[in-house]
Amino acid sequence: MDIERAWDEYVATVSELETLGSIEGLLAWDQQVNLPVGGGANRARQAALISRTRHLRLTDPRLGELLEILSEAELGPVQSASVRVMNRQYRRATRVSAELVAAFTHAQAEGFQQWISARQHADFSLFAPSLKRLLELTIEQAQAIDSTRSVYDVQLDIFDPGTNTAALREMFESLHQGLLPLLDAIQGQTPIEQHGTIFSVEGQRSLNLAVVEAFGLDLSSGRLDYSEHPFTVGLGQGDVRITTRLDTHSLMAGLSATMHETGHALYEQGLPRATWQGTGLAQAASLGLHESQSRFWENYIGRSRAFMEWLGSIAPVHLGSKAPDADLLFQMANRVHAGAIRIHADEVSYNLHIIARFELELGMMSGDIEVDSLPEAWNEKYRKMLGVQPHGVTAGLLQDVHWAHGMFGYFPSYTLGNLYAASLASKLKEEMPTHMESVQKGEFSDILIWLREQIHSHGRLMEAPELMRSVVGEGYSVEHLLDHLWDRHGGLYGVQRPASD
Ligand SMILES: [Zn+2]
């Protein structure tokens, strides 16, 4: 068979896989945004059927043959990257039976419904059976994929290929040790009080939308909706959707969620979908890299002094005369206060929430922590790590949707994202020293263009650490993040990083 014909057949197959994937995404988006409660069981069947169909296509021996023919041919860089990425997916998928995939998808849909119900009734026991089932299936799946490695390592491969449990333990340890002196120094200063003004949902909606548009999200190829747990989904060319959640009592809570999801969506909109359709490469290089884009906009830009100058200038148009000024916005966004909720956390204590989840997940995987005793284990971890006691299970272990989707091993990607974002920001400072002056004027297009060139346009051509090395010269560094946090929060609280010995 000639290579050109093999390539055309391969692209047609991968293109169909991409379309099936986007239908899965659409069903999931609809479930979280529109689906009536009564439709849950039917949605679980729909999602299971699409997922089974996609799995059958992905494991079709004909795709295996095409991959073999192409692997032996001389290919260009895009073609060979495509074959590398699809080979990995094919090998991974052929080791998991279609029945197991369908069981997992069904459990995910049920898990999500039970999680909603458990949150409404503040009763973990309503979610516990689903969580146990999802854990069992995750372990079964990981062992089918690679029984020689730990379940957690196999899980990490899904989200951030190239990292492993041991490397993460070490990274989290050095980050934890680096954060403690900053937290101590801040705790020795006068606390910044929370600002109690209530802002209407309508006013906040229009302010949030203004920020989304200023950052550069193309709403003719995207949507902004509202859901219990904010998320982003790229549904293919010209269709990237984000959701957010607003809180009348906390302007920053809604804004930071919106900016976070906008960062994800800008990455999705910058992927070369039209040119690379059917290659599997028009995707984020890893979820950690995806999180770096959300964190870059949410934190590095969205909590900066320069951004607050601009936000303060437009806020009265949307919020009226009670709108906070730049000083107050900067304080509200960067006030360090250890709390129980991850998505409301300040930049300094945020990673402690991730370390807690990482350790709890490892405990669940190894069987050291039983699902039934998880509420106690959670509270104990939070007492130790953050010195707080969540008020009830909804503000505790039911706060995140990830486990309801069976996404064990995802949380470390958030910290990897923070580290990548800090490295990118330090590179941007070097290459575009005046970029914060543009931010202050509400001009973000040069920054977006830079991210498009450095990260977005490369899709999955390289693995995330390789791509980061090509941009900043290193995979990730705890030091850039610590520098950034000392710089911003040290300035706000009037504390300085002690000189290292
Ligand atoms: Zn995110």
Residues whose N, C-alpha, C, O or C-beta is under 5 A from the ligand:
A	BS01	ZN	S294
